[in-house]
Amino acid sequence: MKNKYRILKIVITVIILGFLLSFSLKKFSGQNITDEKISVKMNEKTPVYFIDEKDIKQIVIKENPSGKVGDLNIPELEKKINALPAVDSANVYLNLNGKLNLDIKQRVPVFRLNNDGKDFYVDEKGVEFPISKTYSHPCMLVTGDVKKEEYEKLADLVDKIDKDDFSKKYFIGISKYKDSYNLLTSEGNYKVEIGDLDNIELKVKGFKTFVEKYLVYQDPQKYKMISVKYQNQIVTTLNPYFKENDSILKAGHKDLAKFPEGVSSGKKTEINLKPTVKKVSSTSSKPKETAKSKAVVKNKTTTKPKTKAKVKIE
């Protein structure tokens, strides 16, 4: 019995709402849709300006030349707005007082892709949409032959960069060469090679360790490539006009990290990231006393072994 009463209440409610809606439509059908009776709301969290209220109102006027409420085809208008490239979703409806409401969510670019001369935006869902002539949204620039199936992973990478202060400071762009991705940096002319788009956190962590323990004492122009795509190691490629240690800078009384010997310019160097330095105990011999009136003191000279930096990612 209770279920029957519930169903009956729902049916009565629907009938009443339908009656009120038809009554309001008849009441306002002859009225004109003025600017004051059009409410446009942009619901995206990140402010974007590919379309504005003026653009939407122009579409309303174009789709309803008579300007009468009764002549307005709401489903068709909603379909027209949803077809706009920069629109993610649109909801169009009339209030009981005859006011036309348009709730619109625009697409927010995650990155801008330049691929084979074509330039367009990609949102978090991996949907492409064209560049606007009137508005340019600040976002990561990506170049190279990026496949559509890689869009979502690439969007995830850009999101991780934006949320990490270290990454946001260093990485200003992404390029793809063949099947390998590179992160473009704000310091120096070197690239950070990450390979594929897997294990991004570990790769960024490896580069961060390299920066904090080595690169802070180096001239950024020294490197051509810093590769973190290999597991548990970093491979650096020097620019041909730099020698292995000729860019080490002074840092007060700090011990500067030295790179492994035998690195020639332009060649790759493999580095393990956790510096392990052997301690050398320096001892000097005590003067030996003899029967002679003069004491002869012999000092033993101690030499420290050359330290080889080993960098290991854990």
C-alpha positions in Angstrom: 0.0 0.0 0.0 2.8 2.4 0.9 4.4 1.9 -2.5 1.1 2.6 -4.2 0.8 5.9 -2.3 4.3 6.9 -3.2 3.8 6.2 -6.9 0.5 8.1 -6.8 2.2 11.1 -5.2 4.9 11.1 -7.9 2.3 10.9 -10.6 0.3 13.8 -9.1 3.5 15.9 -8.7 4.5 15.3 -12.3 1.0 16.3 -13.5 1.0 19.5 -11.5 4.5 20.5 -12.7 3.5 19.7 -16.3 0.4 21.9 -15.9 2.4 24.8 -14.4 4.9 24.5 -17.1 2.4 24.5 -19.9 0.5 27.4 -18.2 3.7 29.4 -17.9 4.7 28.7 -21.6 1.2 29.9 -22.7 1.6 32.9 -20.5 5.0 33.9 -21.8 4.9 32.5 -25.3 4.0 35.8 -26.8 6.6 37.7 -24.9 10.0 38.7 -26.4 13.3 37.3 -25.0 15.2 40.4 -24.0 18.8 40.6 -22.7 17.4 41.0 -19.2 15.6 37.6 -19.6 18.7 35.7 -20.7 21.0 34.4 -17.9 24.4 33.0 -19.0 26.6 31.2 -16.4 30.1 29.9 -17.0 30.7 27.0 -14.6 34.3 26.0 -15.2 36.6 26.1 -12.2 39.6 27.6 -14.1 38.6 30.9 -15.8 38.8 30.6 -19.5 37.5 33.1 -22.1 37.1 31.3 -25.4 33.5 32.3 -25.5 31.6 34.9 -23.5 28.1 36.0 -22.6 27.9 38.1 -25.7 28.7 35.2 -28.0 26.0 33.0 -26.4 23.3 35.7 -26.7 24.1 36.1 -30.4 23.5 32.4 -30.9 20.2 32.7 -29.0 19.1 35.5 -31.3 20.2 33.6 -34.4 18.4 30.5 -33.5 15.2 32.4 -32.6 14.7 35.2 -35.2 11.3 36.1 -34.0 12.5 36.7 -30.5 9.4 35.1 -29.0 9.6 32.7 -26.1 7.0 30.4 -27.8 9.1 30.1 -30.9 12.3 29.0 -29.1 13.4 25.4 -29.7 15.3 24.7 -26.5 16.7 21.2 -27.5 18.0 22.6 -30.8 19.6 25.6 -29.1 21.3 23.4 -26.5 22.6 21.1 -29.3 23.9 24.2 -31.2 25.9 25.4 -28.1 27.2 22.0 -27.3 28.6 21.8 -30.8 30.9 24.7 -30.2 34.5 23.4 -30.0 35.4 25.2 -26.8 32.2 24.0 -24.9 32.4 20.9 -22.8 28.7 20.9 -21.8 25.7 23.1 -22.0 22.3 23.0 -20.2 19.5 25.3 -21.5 16.1 25.7 -19.8 13.3 28.2 -19.1 12.2 29.2 -15.6 8.5 29.5 -14.7 8.8 33.2 -14.9 9.9 33.0 -18.6 13.6 33.6 -18.0 16.0 31.7 -20.3 18.9 30.1 -18.4 22.1 28.8 -20.1 24.6 26.9 -17.9 27.8 26.4 -19.8 31.1 24.7 -19.0 34.0 25.6 -21.3 36.9 23.3 -22.1 40.1 24.1 -20.1 43.3 23.4 -22.0 45.9 21.2 -20.2 48.5 21.6 -23.0 48.9 23.2 -26.4 50.2 20.8 -29.1 52.2 21.7 -32.2 52.2 18.6 -34.4 53.4 18.7 -38.0 52.5 22.4 -38.4 49.1 22.0 -36.7 48.5 24.0 -33.5 45.6 23.1 -31.1 44.6 22.7 -27.5 44.0 19.4 -25.6 41.8 19.3 -22.5 42.0 16.8 -19.5 39.8 14.3 -21.3 42.1 14.2 -24.3 39.8 16.2 -26.6 41.3 18.4 -29.2 39.9 21.9 -29.9 41.2 24.8 -32.0 43.2 27.8 -31.0 41.2 31.0 -30.5 41.8 34.2 -32.5 40.8 36.3 -29.5 42.1 34.5 -26.5 45.3 32.6 -25.7 45.3 30.4 -22.6 48.6 30.0 -20.7 49.5 26.3 -20.6 52.3 23.8 -21.4 53.6 23.7 -25.0 54.1 20.2 -26.4 55.8 19.6 -29.8 56.3 16.4 -31.8 54.4 13.5 -33.2 52.1 12.8 -30.2 49.5 10.1 -30.7 45.9 10.6 -29.6 46.1 7.6 -27.3 48.9 9.4 -25.4 46.9 12.5 -24.7 45.5 11.4 -21.3 48.9 10.3 -20.0 50.5 13.5 -21.3 47.7 15.5 -19.5 48.5 13.6 -16.3 52.2 14.5 -16.7 51.4 18.2 -17.1 49.1 18.0 -14.1 51.9 16.5 -12.0 54.3 19.3 -13.1 51.8 22.0 -12.3 51.2 20.6 -8.8 54.9 20.2 -7.9 56.9 23.4 -7.1 60.2 22.0 -8.2 58.9 20.7 -11.5 57.0 23.9 -12.2 60.2 25.9 -11.7 62.4 23.8 -14.0 60.1 22.4 -16.8 58.6 24.9 -19.3 57.8 22.6 -22.2 57.7 19.0 -23.6 59.0 17.7 -26.8 58.8 14.2 -28.4 61.5 12.8 -30.7 60.7 9.5 -32.3 59.3 7.5 -29.3 61.1 9.4 -26.5 59.8 12.4 -24.5 62.0 15.2 -23.4 61.3 17.9 -20.8 62.5 21.4 -21.7 64.1 23.4 -18.9 64.2 27.0 -17.9 67.9 26.9 -17.1 70.6 26.1 -19.7 70.0 24.6 -23.1 69.8 20.9 -21.9 66.9 18.6 -22.2 65.8 16.1 -19.6 65.1 12.8 -21.4 62.3 10.8 -19.7 61.6 8.2 -22.5 58.0 7.0 -22.1 55.3 8.4 -19.9 55.5 5.7 -17.2 57.1 6.0 -13.7 57.1 9.8 -14.0 57.4 10.4 -10.2 60.6 8.3 -10.0 62.1 10.0 -13.0 61.4 13.5 -11.7 62.8 12.4 -8.3 66.0 11.3 -10.0 66.4 14.6 -11.8 65.7 16.5 -8.6 68.4 14.6 -6.7 70.9 15.3 -9.5 70.0 19.0 -9.4 70.4 19.3 -5.6 73.6 17.3 -5.3 75.4 18.1 -8.6 73.8 20.6 -10.9 73.7 23.5 -8.3 77.5 23.5 -8.5 77.7 23.4 -12.3 77.2 25.8 -15.2 73.8 24.7 -16.7 75.3 25.3 -20.2 77.7 22.4 -19.6 75.1 19.7 -20.5 73.4 18.8 -23.7 71.2 16.1 -22.3 70.4 14.6 -18.9 68.6 11.3 -19.3 66.6 9.8 -16.5 64.8 7.2 -18.6 67.0 4.3 -17.4 66.1 2.6 -14.1 68.3 3.6 -11.2 70.8 5.7 -13.2 71.3 9.0 -14.8 73.2 9.5 -18.1 74.6 12.9 -18.9 75.8 14.1 -22.3 78.2 17.1 -22.3 78.3 19.9 -24.8 81.4 19.5 -27.0 83.0 22.8 -25.9 83.0 21.7 -22.2 85.5 19.5 -20.4 84.4 17.1 -17.6 85.1 19.4 -14.6 85.7 22.9 -16.1 82.4 24.2 -15.1 82.5 23.5 -11.3 81.7 26.7 -9.5 82.9 27.9 -6.1 80.5 27.4 -3.2 82.2 28.7 -0.1 83.6 26.0 2.1 81.4 23.3 0.7 83.0 20.2 -0.8 82.1 20.3 -4.5 81.0 17.1 -6.1 83.4 15.8 -8.8 82.3 13.7 -11.7 84.0 10.4 -12.6 87.3 10.6 -14.3 87.7 9.8 -18.0 84.8 11.8 -19.2 85.5 13.4 -22.5 83.5 16.2 -24.0 80.5 15.1 -26.0 80.4 11.6 -24.5 77.8 10.1 -22.2 78.5 9.6 -18.6 76.6 7.2 -16.4 76.2 8.4 -12.8 74.8 6.5 -9.7 73.1 9.0 -7.4 74.2 8.6 -3.6 77.7 10.0 -3.0 79.8 7.5 -1.0 83.1 9.1 0.1 85.7 7.0 1.9 87.1 8.7 5.0 90.9 8.9 5.1 92.5 9.2 8.6 95.5 11.5 8.4 98.3 10.5 10.9 101.7 12.1 11.5 104.6 10.3 13.1 105.9 11.5 16.5 109.5 12.8 16.6 111.9 10.1 17.6 114.4 11.1 20.4 118.0 10.0 19.9 121.2 10.3 22.0 122.2 13.3 20.0 121.4 16.8 21.2 119.3 17.5 18.1 116.0 15.8 17.5 115.2 14.9 14.0 111.5 15.0 13.1 110.1 13.2 10.1 106.6 14.1 8.9 104.7 11.6 6.9 102.7 13.2 4.1 99.2 11.9 3.7 97.4 12.0 0.4 93.6 11.7 0.0 92.3 9.4 -2.7 90.4 10.9 -5.5 86.7 10.7 -4.8 84.4 9.3 -7.5 80.8 10.4 -7.3 78.3 7.6 -7.4 74.7 8.7 -7.9 72.0 6.1 -7.2 68.3 6.7 -7.2 66.4 4.9 -4.4 
